[in-house]
Amino acid sequence: MSRAAGLLSASGFVADAHTSSTLGGYLMKAERTFLEQQIWEWETEQNIWDRDQEPAERPKVAALLAQSEGSRPDVAAAPERVPRPPRRLVSMRDVYKRYLVRKATADRHHKTLGKYDYVWRLIEDCFNVDKPMSEISRDDTSRFEDILRRLPPNWRKNKRLKGLRAPEVAVEASRLGMKPIGPNTLYGYLSNLSAFFAWAEAEDFVEKNLAHGLAEKPTGKTAPSRVKFEDDDLSILFGANYRTEARKYGGLKPPPPPDELPDDPRYWAPIVSLFTGMRLAEICQLTRKEVREFDGVPCIVTMWDVSDETDYDDREEDKVVRSMKSAAAQRAIPLVDELLRLGFWEFAKRLPDGSSARLFPALKPNKHGYIAAPISRWFNRYKATAGVTDTRKVFHSLRHTFRSAMARAEVSHDIAVRVGGWSSRGLSDHYGRSDNLVKLAHQQLNRIRYERLDLSHLYPPAIPQIELLREI
């Protein structure tokens, strides 16, 4: 205001409150644009948006302002400097690039970053991403929502839609009457867009979050997507052909000799889940040091946490990622007699005691980081071929089957929730640090029975660990 009044007086104008306030507002906007250009030039010179992490320091606006108080920039005196666009004129493409850099430096999981990349591909299809971010309108984001609502699941893999961009896919899918993506998937995409605009608003690239309110969280209960296997289903799954079919190459190679323990995760994963309730991703990542005696009882002693039932999509069992817990929070899952008769303890003991080597080293994470994906796909194919065609019965149904079996065997609630990794309070809080509780859990779990399921055809001969277990 003081500078405005001085300029007006020096130029022969009346410097009253109204004119000084008006000119002062313009001066503030000009100052802001100048500072934005200064920061933009510094960021560009540092090339920070092409690197994987933020710089240690960036110019502070207050410092630039103090510097600019003494001497105003004279554009005519420095024609060699190429003007850079102020923040409000940065393209949507460049803003999203900056957004990804910020997310990457926040220690985000690579799978989460992959989702940002996928959402960007949708944005690139639906927006003019080379237009300044500040020129994006609410109509643009509403159009994005409308397109997403008509997209079918996995449309990029559909041969009929190959080569089409998202707006074209939406039109073609509507014409063909294709089922659109589910409400949870739609909510996830729109939430990501809203988070991007919220960040852009905080960074002053846009006036406001133009995607706010587009995402409506699905409400109401849906039909259960998973059901447990019945005893007849288990007899089919683990029937006479199981040993042959549960191998990497199926019937293309002769089955291993009867006295040779299988080492394929396809063979062991369903069996271990049926008698421990462990998730597929947990089993596939087991190491030798996790399969050991705990207070004299053969156990799977895991220090890994697992997500609760609602933490991931029902159809994405292979995508569960374990996180390390503290040593005090470890849980021990006793190996029941049937698992020992099947040779799992003997199979694990082929590796050195205490080794960090995985039991199934052939399993490698795919490009998305999912280690259990091939086992999940194989199991779905195998159960359908074997005759279990109910699509609600998936690998994770074995976990439900185990929980139901514990209830029939009258396994105590505290032991059941601790063995299964379900959250609870009570006696289970101390389970895993007391011999009595582990031995009690072992005794109770051995009461589990699956009627009409006979696995004797899978027993390898002469497993000495059975005697050790009987002594316990």
N, C-alpha and C positions, 0 to 999 in steps of 0.2 A: 504494500500500500504506500509506503514511504517512497519507494523508487518510482511508483506510478505517478505520485503527486509531483515529484521532482521533474520527471520527463514532461509532464503536462505543462508545468510552469515554464520550463526551459524552451518549450515549443510555442509559447504564447497562448495556451488554452487555460480556461478556468479550472483550477484544481479543487473542485468541491468534492464532497463525500461520494456522490453518485458516480461521477466520472472517474475518480481515483479507484473506486471499488471495481468498476467495469474493466478498466485497463489493468488493474492488479490481477484480476481473474485470468486475463489473457497472458499476462507475464508468468503466472504460475503454470499454466498449460505449456507455454513455450519452454520453461525451465524443466518441466517433467519430460518433455520430448527430448530435450538436450541430454538429460541424464540417462534416459533409456538408450539413446544412441551410444553414449559413452560405455555403458555396460555391455551393450550388444557388440561393440567393436572389441572390447576386452575379451569377451567370451569367444568371439570368432578368432581372434589372434591366438588365444590359448588353445583353440581347437578342442574344447572340452566335450563337445557333443559327439565327437568321434572316438572318445575314449570310454573305458568301462567304469570310470569312477569320477567323482566330483573333485575339483581342485581343492587344495588346502584352504585357500582364501579367495575371496572375490571382492572387488571394490565396494565399499559401503557408500550408500547414497549420501549420507551426511558428509562424508569426506569429500565426495565429488562436489557437493553443494558448497562446502567451505572453499574448495579450490576455485570454483566458478565465481564466487563472490568477488575475488580479486581481479580476475580478467575474463571477460566474456569472449567466447570463440568468434573468430573472424573468419568466416567461410571463404571470403575472397582472398584472404592472405594464405590460405592453405589449399589450393586447388588440387594438389596431388592426392589428397585423401578421398577415397571413394566413399560416398555416403552409404550407410547401412540402414535398413528399415527399422523403425522403432518397434517396440514390443507389440503394439496393436496391429502391426502390419505383417507379422510373421505368419507364414502359411500353416495350415492345419497339419501338413505333413511334418514340418520342422518342429511344431509344438509337440506332436505325439512322439517324435524322436527324443526330445528332451524328457518327456514323461517316462519313456522306457528306461532312459539312463538313470533317472531318479529311482525307479522301481528296482533296477538291477543293483544299485548301490545300497538298497535297503535289505540286502541279504534275502531276497525272495527266493523260494524254491524254483528250480528250473521248470517244473511243470506249471507253476503259476505264471511264470514269464511266457511260457508257450501259449497260455490262454490269451495273454495280452496280444501276442502276435496274431492269433486267430481272429480276435476282435478287430485288430487293425485291418486285416484283409477284408472283413465285412465293411468297415468304415471306408476303405479305399474304393470298394465297389459302389457305395451308396452316396458318398459325398464328393464334391469337387475339392479334393484335399490340397490342391495348389492355390486355392483361394485363401486370403488372410483369415485367420481364425476369427477375428472380430466381425467378419461379414457373414458368418454362419448364423442362420435364423432358427427359430423354433419350428418353422415349417420343415426345415431340413431334418431335424431330429425326429419329428413326428413321422416323416416319410420313412426314415430309417426303421422306426418301430413297426410301421405297417408292412414293410418288406420282410422283416424278421418273423412277423406273425404268420407269414405264408410259406416260409422256407420249410422243406421237409427234412427229417433227420438224415445225417450223413449224405447230404446232397452232392458233395464234391466227389463221392465215390460212385454215384449213380451214372451209368453209361448214357442214359437218356438225357442227362443234364450236363454232360461233360463239355467243358469249354465255355459255359455260360457264366455271366456275372450274376451276382445276387439278385438285382432287380429283374433280370430276365428269368432267373430260376423261379422267383416268386410268381410271375405271370404264368409260366409253363406248369408249375406245380398246381396252381389253382385250376388251370384248364384241364389237367389230368385227374383232378380230384385227389391229389396225394395228401396223406395225413401230415399236418404241420408238426414242428418241434414241440416238445412238451412245455408246460408252463414253467417248470423249474429251469429248463435250459434257456428259455426266453428271458426269464428274470435275471439269470446270470449274465447274459450278454448286455442287457439294458443297464444293469447295475454297474458293469465295467465301463460303459459309455458315460454314465452319470459320474462315476469316480474320476474319469478323465476330465470332464468339463468342470468338476468341482476343483480339481487341481489347477486347471487353466484359469479359473476365476481367481483362485488364491494367488496365482502368479501374475494376475492382471493382463492376461492375454484376451480375456472376454469380459463383458460387463457382468454376466451372471451365468449360472449353470442352466443352460438351455435344455438339458436332458433330465432335469429334476422332475420327478413325478411320473416319468414314463414307465418305470419299473414298479410293478405291483406284485408284492410277495404273494405267492399262491397260498390260499387258505383252504381249510376243510380237509377231511380225511379221505384218503384214497384207498382202494382195495389193496390188500396185502400183495406185494409183488413176489414174496417168497413163502413157500410152505415147506414143512419138513418132509423128509422121505419116510414112507411107510415101510414096514418090515418086508413086504413083498418087493418093493422097489430096491431095497438093499440086497435082497437075494438075487435080483436081476443084475444089479451093478457089479457085485462081487462074486459072480457065478464062475462056472468052470473055465470060461474064456478070459477071465480078468487078467491073469498073469501074462497071457499072450498079447492081449490088446493094450495093456497099460505099459507100452514101451514106445520109444521114439519112432520106430519104423513099423510098429504094428505087426501085421502078418507078413511083411516083406522079408523078414529075417526069421530064422528058426528060433523058437523060445529058448531061454537059457536052461541049462540042466537043472533038474529038480533040487539038487543039493547046493545050487549056487544062489546066493542072495541077490535079488534084483537091486539095482542101484539107480533106477530111473525115477525122477520126481513124480512122473505120472503114476507110477505104481504106489509110492509111499504117501503122497499128499492126501488123497481121499481117505486112506486108512488111518493116518495120524489124526486128521480132522474128526473122523467119526468117533475116536476114542479119547480125544483131548479137547475138542471144540475150538481148536486154533484156526485162525483165518489162513487163507491160502498164501497171502503175502508173508505172513509170519513163518509158515512152514518152509517156504522156498528160500528164506534167508537164514535158516537155522545154521549155527556153527557147532563144531564139536564141543567147545567149552560150555555150550548151553545144554548139552545132553550128558548128564553126569549124575552121580549119587548125591543126594542131599539128605543128610542125617541118616545115611544107610539105605535110603529108598531111591531106586532108579527114577530119575525125573528129567523133565525138560525145565531147566531153571532159566527163565528169561528175564532180562533186565530191560526189555523193550516195552514201550507203551503201545496200545492199540486204540484206534478211534472207537467212539461209542457207536451204537447202531445207526444213528441219524447223521453221522459225520460225512458220509459219502454216498454216492448213488448206488442203489441196490444192484445195478447191473455192472458195476465197476469194481468187483471184489479184488481183481488183480491190481488195482491202482492204490490200494492202501499202503501207506508208507509208515514204517515204524520210527519212533523217536526214542532216544535213550532216556531211561529213568535213572534215579539214583540207586546206588547199591542197596540202600535200606528198603527200597520199594520193590525189590525183585519178588517175583512170584514163582513158586515151584508147582509144576503140573506132574503128578505121579504117573508113571507108565503102568497101566493095568496089566494083568496077567496075559490078556489076549495079545497086546502089543509085543510082549516079550516072546510069546509063543510064535508070533509071526516073524520074529527076528530083527525088530527095529533096533533093539539095544545092541545086538551083535553087529548090525550094519553100521551103527555110529562108532563102535569101538574099533573099526578098521583104521580110523584116524587117530593120531596121538592124543592122549588125554590132555585137555586144556588148550588144544590148538584152536586158533581163530579161523581155520579153514572152514569153508562152507561144506555142508553135507552134500550139496548138489552144485558142484562148481561149474557144471556145463551151462547152468542158467545165467544168462547175461542180460543186463538191462537193455531194453530197446531204446529207440531214439527219444522216447518220451520218459525214460527212466523207470518203466514198469518191468519188473523182473519176472512176474508170474503170468504175464499175458499168454504165452504159449500153452501153459498148463490149463488155464481157464478155458481157452478155445478148445483144446483137446477134450476136456471133460464134457463140455456142452455137446460136442459131436458124438462122443462115445455114449453118453447116456441116451441120446436120441436113437442111435443105432441099436443099442441094447434093448430098447423098448420102453424107456421112461420118457414119454413125450410131453409131459406137462411142463410148459415153459416157466412156470413159477418155481419149479424145482431146479435150483442151480447149485453150484459148489457151496455157496454160503448156506444152503439148506442143510448141509451136514452139521453145521454149527447149531442150528435150530433142533435138529434131530438129537444131537448130544444133550442139549439142554433139557429136552423133553424126557430123554432116557434117565437123566439125573433125577428128575422129579418123580418118575415111576419107581426108581430105586431108593427114594426117600433120602437122597443126599441132603445134608443140612444146607440151609440157605446161605449161611456165611461161607461155607466151603465152596458151594456152587458158584457164587458170584466171584470169588477170588480165583478159582481155577479157570473160569471163563473169561476173566478180565473185565467183568461188568463192574461198574462203580457201585460202591455200597459202604456203609459204616457198620462197625461192630467188631465181632471176632475176627473177621477177615482182614481188618486193618493190620493185625499182627501176624497173619498167616505168612509162612515163608521164613520166619525167624524162630520157629519153635519146632522141635522134633515131634512133639506129641500131635500138633495140628497136621503136619505133613503125613505122619503115619496114619492119623485118623482119616485124612482125605484119601489116602491110598486104600484103606479098608473099605470106605464107603463107595469109592468109584468102582471097586471090584464087584460091587453088587449090580452094576449096570448089565442089562441083558437085552439083546436084540433078538426077539423071537423069530424063529424060522431062518435066521442067518447063521450059516455054517461056513466057517473059514478054514476048516481043517485041511482042505485041498491046497491051501497056501502055506501051510506050516513047513519050514525047512527042517530037515532031520537034525536031531541032537543039538538042542540049544541049551547049554549048561546054565544060563542065567535063570531058568525057571526054578531051579533048586534054591538059588540065592534068594529069589523072591519069596518062596514058600517059608524059608527060615525067617524072613522079616515078618 
